Amino acid sequence: MQGMPAPPAFLVLRLTFRAYRPLFCATMLALMLLSEGTRADEVDEQLVAIARTGPEGAGSEAARVASAKLVERGPDILPRLLAAMETDNTVAANWARSVYEVIVERELAQENRTFPVQGLQTLVRDSKRVGRVRRLALQLCERLEPGFSKALIPRLLHDPEFRQDAVEVALAAGQLALENGDSETARAEFHQAFEHSRDSNQSVRAAGKLAGLGESVDIAEHLGLVIDWWLIGPFDAPQFTGFAREFPPERGIDLKAEYAGQEGRPLRWVRHRAADPLGMLNLVQALAPAKEAVGYAYAEFISPREQAVQLRCGADDNCTVWLNGQKVFGRDQWLNGIRLDRFVTPVQLLSGSNQLLVKICQGPQHVDPQVPNNWSLQLRFCDESGSGIALRSTLPKIEGAAK
C-alpha cells in the first residue's frame, strides 16, 4: 500500500525463516554431513528428504520413499542416521530413528556383524553432540562391547549429558569403600560426587555421606540457593488477583516501612534465613498461614564480576522476580507444587551489589480441605550446568527490625 513503511529487516528475516524452515533444516543437515567428511551421495539426498518432513504429514510421502531406500543400506550409515536425529524437527528425527532401529536389529541378528564401532564410540564421547543421540549410541555400543559403559561413565563427571550417571557411580564407589573399611577412598569418592552433582537428590546424598565421615559441606552454596531474606506479608489479594495487583514493595524497598496487611493488620519487614538444606522458604512458618494473599522476599548480594547466569525458581502458588529493578520473570500460573528448577530464565548480574525482589502469591483454599495451602519459594543462581554461582549475601541489618 502506498505510503506504508517497509517492514524492518529483522521481521522480514524472521518471516522468511518461518516460511522456509523445513528447507533450512534440510540444508543445514546436508552441510553438517558434508562437514563431517562424507561426500554427497544418495544417502545424503534421502536424509535431506526426511529432514523436509513436518507437521500434518508434510513431506511424508518423500520421507517414506527415502526411508525405504535407507533401510536397505548397511550399518555403515548409522552415524549419519544419528546425526539426522540431532534436530528439533521431531517428525524427521522419528523417521531417522525408525530406519536406525531396523538396520541395528537386522545387523545384530547376523553372525558376522559389521558395525562402525569406532565411529559410534567417538560419537558417544563427543560432549558437543545431542544428549539423546549419544545415549542411543551408547546403548548400541554396550550391546556390541559389554562393559563399555562401565569403563566410560566414571570419566564423564564434567559431561553435560552423563554427569548424573558418573556421580551415581562415584556414590556407589564411595559406599563400597565405606563398607570395606576404606574411609579415605570413601571420602574422596563422596567429595567427587558432591563437587560434580547438579541434581538436588545426589547433592543431599553426597553431603549426608560426608557428614557421616565428620565433614560438613554447604548444599545451598554448592547449588547457588538464596537463603537470606527480608520478608513481608501477607497482603490481601482476594481470589486470584494477587499476581496482577501492585503492592508497595514493588514501588520501592523501604525496610523500615509499615503497611496494612490482611484484615488491616500492620505489616513490617522481618529477617529470615531458610533452614531447609535445599533453600526452601516456607512463608507459612516465616510470616503466617494465609490464603488469597501476597508476600514479598527481598535479598541483596555481591557478585564478584558482571556475569550472565541462570535464575532458576519455583513457588507455590506462583512468583514474579525483579533483579536490580527490572522484571526478569513472572508466571501467572496457580496451584503449583515446588520442585527444584521448575522455571529457568537467563539473567545478567552486575559486578558488585545486586538487589533481588520476589513476589509470592497464595491463592484460595484448595477445593479439597485436606490439601494444605502451602506458601513457599525456592530460588537459585547457577550456570548452564546447574553449578551454583558464588554470591555473598549483604542484606542490611535494620535496627529494631524483627528477626
C-alpha positions in Angstrom: 0.0 0.0 0.0 1.4 3.4 -1.0 2.8 5.3 1.9 3.2 2.3 4.2 6.7 1.9 5.5 8.6 -1.3 4.7 8.8 -3.8 7.5 12.0 -3.9 9.5 14.8 -6.1 8.1 14.7 -8.4 11.2 11.0 -9.0 10.7 11.4 -9.9 7.1 14.2 -12.4 8.0 12.1 -13.9 10.8 9.1 -14.4 8.5 11.3 -15.8 5.7 12.9 -18.3 8.2 9.5 -19.5 9.4 8.2 -20.0 5.8 11.3 -21.9 4.7 12.2 -23.6 8.0 11.9 -27.2 6.7 14.2 -26.4 3.7 16.6 -24.6 6.0 16.8 -27.6 8.3 17.4 -29.9 5.4 20.1 -27.7 4.0 21.8 -27.5 7.4 21.7 -31.3 7.7 23.3 -31.6 4.3 26.1 -29.1 5.3 26.6 -31.0 8.6 27.0 -34.3 6.8 29.5 -32.8 4.3 31.4 -31.1 7.1 32.0 -34.5 8.6 33.9 -35.5 5.6 31.1 -37.5 4.0 30.8 -36.9 0.3 27.3 -36.1 -1.0 25.6 -39.3 -2.2 22.2 -40.9 -2.3 22.2 -41.4 1.4 22.6 -37.7 1.9 19.8 -37.0 -0.5 17.5 -39.4 1.3 18.3 -37.9 4.7 17.6 -34.4 3.3 14.2 -35.7 2.1 13.5 -36.9 5.6 14.6 -33.6 7.1 12.0 -31.8 5.0 9.1 -33.5 6.7 6.9 -31.6 9.1 3.6 -31.5 11.0 0.3 -32.7 9.4 2.0 -35.1 7.1 4.1 -32.5 5.2 6.7 -34.3 3.1 5.7 -37.7 4.5 5.5 -39.4 1.1 9.0 -38.4 0.1 10.2 -39.5 3.6 8.6 -42.9 3.2 10.3 -43.5 -0.1 13.6 -42.3 1.3 13.4 -44.4 4.4 12.5 -47.5 2.3 15.8 -47.0 0.4 17.8 -46.3 3.6 16.7 -49.5 5.4 18.3 -51.4 2.6 21.7 -49.9 3.5 24.3 -51.5 5.8 25.2 -50.4 9.3 27.9 -48.0 7.9 25.3 -45.3 7.6 24.3 -45.5 11.3 26.5 -42.4 12.3 24.7 -40.4 9.6 21.3 -41.5 10.8 22.3 -40.5 14.4 23.4 -37.1 13.0 20.0 -36.8 11.3 18.3 -37.2 14.7 20.1 -34.1 16.1 17.2 -31.8 15.1 14.3 -30.1 16.8 12.1 -31.4 14.0 10.7 -34.4 15.9 8.9 -35.8 12.8 12.2 -36.0 10.9 14.0 -37.4 14.0 11.4 -40.2 14.3 11.8 -41.1 10.6 15.6 -41.4 11.0 15.3 -43.3 14.3 12.9 -45.9 12.7 15.4 -46.5 9.9 18.2 -46.7 12.5 16.4 -49.3 14.6 15.6 -51.6 11.6 19.2 -51.6 10.5 20.5 -52.2 14.0 18.2 -55.1 14.8 18.9 -56.7 11.4 22.6 -56.5 11.8 22.6 -57.7 15.4 20.9 -60.9 14.1 23.9 -61.5 11.7 26.7 -63.9 12.7 29.4 -61.6 11.2 28.5 -58.1 12.3 30.0 -55.0 10.6 29.0 -52.1 12.9 31.2 -49.0 12.7 32.1 -49.4 16.4 34.9 -46.7 16.5 32.6 -44.1 14.9 29.8 -44.9 17.3 32.1 -44.7 20.3 33.5 -41.4 19.1 30.0 -40.0 18.9 29.2 -41.1 22.4 32.3 -39.4 23.8 31.6 -36.1 21.9 30.0 -33.8 24.5 29.0 -31.3 21.8 26.6 -33.8 20.3 22.9 -34.0 21.3 22.4 -36.0 24.5 19.6 -38.2 23.5 21.5 -39.3 20.4 24.6 -40.0 22.5 22.6 -42.2 24.8 21.1 -44.1 21.9 24.6 -44.7 20.5 25.8 -45.8 24.0 23.1 -48.4 24.2 24.3 -49.9 21.0 28.0 -49.7 22.0 27.2 -51.6 25.2 25.4 -54.3 23.3 28.4 -54.6 20.9 31.0 -54.4 23.7 29.6 -55.3 27.1 31.4 -53.3 29.8 32.0 -50.3 27.6 29.6 -48.1 29.6 31.1 -49.2 32.9 34.6 -48.2 31.7 33.4 -44.9 30.2 30.9 -43.4 32.5 33.2 -42.8 35.6 35.3 -40.5 33.5 32.4 -38.2 32.5 31.9 -36.2 35.7 32.2 -33.0 33.6 30.0 -34.2 30.8 26.6 -32.4 30.5 24.7 -35.5 29.4 26.4 -38.2 31.5 27.4 -36.2 34.6 24.5 -37.6 36.7 25.4 -41.2 35.7 29.0 -40.5 36.7 28.1 -39.0 40.0 26.0 -42.1 40.7 29.0 -44.3 40.0 31.1 -42.2 42.4 28.4 -42.5 45.2 28.3 -46.3 44.7 32.1 -46.5 44.8 32.2 -44.5 48.0 29.6 -46.7 49.6 31.6 -49.8 48.6 34.8 -48.4 50.0 33.0 -47.4 53.2 31.6 -51.0 53.6 35.1 -52.3 53.1 36.5 -50.1 55.9 38.4 -47.8 53.5 37.2 -44.4 54.8 39.8 -42.4 52.9 38.8 -43.7 49.5 35.1 -43.3 50.5 35.8 -39.7 51.5 37.4 -39.0 48.1 34.6 -40.6 46.2 31.9 -38.7 48.1 33.8 -35.4 47.7 34.0 -36.0 44.0 30.3 -36.9 43.8 29.3 -33.8 45.8 31.5 -31.4 43.7 30.1 -32.6 40.4 26.5 -33.1 41.5 23.9 -30.9 39.9 20.9 -32.9 41.0 19.5 -32.0 44.4 19.0 -35.6 45.4 22.6 -36.5 44.7 23.9 -33.4 46.4 21.9 -34.3 49.6 23.1 -37.9 49.5 26.7 -37.0 49.0 26.6 -34.4 51.7 25.0 -36.9 54.1 27.8 -39.4 53.4 30.4 -36.8 54.1 28.6 -35.8 57.3 28.9 -39.4 58.4 32.6 -39.1 57.9 32.8 -36.0 60.0 32.8 -33.4 57.2 30.4 -30.6 56.6 29.6 -29.2 53.1 27.2 -26.4 52.2 24.5 -27.7 49.8 22.9 -24.2 49.4 26.2 -22.6 48.5 27.0 -25.5 46.1 23.7 -25.1 44.2 23.6 -21.3 44.5 20.4 -21.2 46.5 19.4 -17.9 48.0 18.6 -18.4 51.7 19.0 -15.0 53.4 15.9 -12.8 53.0 13.9 -9.9 54.3 10.2 -10.9 54.2 6.9 -9.1 54.4 3.2 -10.2 54.1 0.5 -11.3 53.9 -1.1 -8.5 51.8 -4.7 -9.0 51.0 -5.3 -10.4 47.4 -8.8 -11.8 47.0 -9.2 -14.9 44.8 -6.5 -14.9 42.1 -5.9 -11.2 41.9 -2.5 -11.1 43.6 -0.4 -11.7 40.5 -1.7 -8.7 38.7 -2.1 -6.3 41.6 0.7 -4.0 42.6 1.7 -3.6 46.3 4.0 -1.1 48.0 7.2 -3.2 47.8 7.0 -3.1 44.0 7.3 0.7 44.1 10.5 0.7 46.1 12.1 -1.1 49.0 11.9 0.6 52.4 12.8 -1.9 55.1 11.7 0.5 57.9 8.2 0.9 56.4 5.0 -0.4 57.9 2.0 -1.3 55.7 -1.6 -2.5 56.1 -2.0 -6.3 55.6 -4.9 -8.6 55.6 -7.7 -7.5 57.9 -5.9 -4.3 58.5 -3.1 -5.9 60.5 0.2 -3.9 60.4 3.0 -5.5 58.4 6.7 -4.9 58.8 9.7 -6.5 57.2 11.2 -9.4 59.1 14.6 -11.0 58.7 14.6 -14.7 57.8 17.2 -17.4 56.9 15.8 -20.5 55.3 16.9 -23.6 57.4 16.0 -26.1 54.7 19.1 -27.6 53.1 17.7 -27.0 49.7 16.8 -23.4 50.4 13.0 -23.9 50.6 11.5 -20.7 52.0 8.3 -21.6 53.9 6.2 -18.4 54.2 3.6 -20.1 56.3 6.2 -20.5 59.0 8.2 -17.4 58.4 5.2 -15.0 58.1 1.8 -16.5 58.8 -0.7 -19.1 57.4 -2.6 -17.3 54.7 -4.9 -17.7 51.7 -5.7 -15.2 48.9 -2.6 -13.3 49.8 0.7 -11.9 48.6 4.1 -11.9 50.3 7.5 -10.4 49.3 11.0 -11.7 49.7 14.0 -9.3 49.3 17.7 -10.1 49.1 20.9 -8.3 48.4 24.2 -9.9 47.4 27.6 -9.2 45.9 28.6 -10.7 42.5 32.4 -10.7 42.1 32.0 -9.6 38.4 29.4 -8.9 35.8 28.2 -12.2 34.5 25.4 -14.0 32.6 23.8 -16.7 34.7 20.6 -18.6 35.0 17.9 -17.8 37.6 16.0 -21.0 38.5 13.0 -20.8 40.7 9.7 -22.3 41.8 6.9 -21.2 44.0 3.6 -22.3 45.5 1.4 -20.7 44.2 3.5 -18.5 41.8 6.1 -15.9 41.8 7.3 -12.8 40.0 11.0 -11.8 40.1 12.7 -8.4 39.8 16.5 -8.2 39.6 18.1 -4.7 40.0 14.7 -3.1 39.5 14.0 -5.0 36.2 11.3 -7.6 36.0 13.0 -10.8 34.8 10.4 -13.5 35.4 6.7 -13.9 36.1 4.3 -16.8 35.6 0.5 -16.3 36.1 0.0 -20.0 37.0 -1.7 -21.2 40.1 -1.8 -24.4 42.3 1.9 -25.0 41.5 3.8 -27.6 43.5 7.5 -26.8 44.0 10.4 -28.7 42.5 13.9 -27.6 42.0 14.4 -25.6 38.8 10.8 -25.6 37.8 11.4 -22.4 35.9 14.7 -21.2 34.3 15.5 -17.8 32.8 18.7 -16.1 31.8 19.7 -13.0 33.7 22.7 -10.6 34.0 24.3 -10.0 37.3 26.1 -6.7 38.0 29.6 -6.5 39.3 29.2 -5.7 42.9 25.9 -5.1 44.6 22.7 -6.7 43.2 19.1 -6.4 44.6 16.5 -9.2 44.3 12.8 -8.9 44.9 10.4 -11.8 44.7 6.6 -11.6 44.9 5.0 -14.9 46.0 1.2 -15.3 45.5 -1.1 -17.5 47.5 -4.5 -18.4 46.1 -7.8 -19.6 47.7 -8.0 -22.7 49.8 -7.8 -25.9 47.7 -11.2 -27.5 46.9 -10.1 -30.5 48.9 -9.8 -29.2 52.5 -7.3 -32.0 53.3 -4.8 -30.3 50.9 -2.7 -27.8 52.8 -2.3 -24.3 51.5 1.5 -24.3 51.0 3.1 -20.9 50.5 6.7 -21.2 49.6 9.6 -20.2 47.3 12.9 -21.8 46.1 15.3 -19.8 44.1 18.9 -20.1 43.0 21.5 -18.6 40.6 23.7 -21.0 38.6 25.5 -21.6 35.4 24.0 -23.6 32.5 25.3 -26.8 34.0 23.4 -26.1 37.3 26.6 -25.3 39.3 25.8 -22.6 41.8 27.2 -19.1 41.4 29.3 -17.9 44.4 27.4 -14.9 45.7 27.9 -13.2 49.1 24.7 -12.0 50.9 24.9 -8.4 52.0 21.4 -7.9 53.5 21.4 -4.8 55.6 20.6 -5.0 59.3 17.9 -2.7 60.4 17.9 -1.6 64.0 14.7 -2.6 65.7 13.5 -4.8 62.9 12.1 -8.2 63.6 14.4 -11.2 63.4 
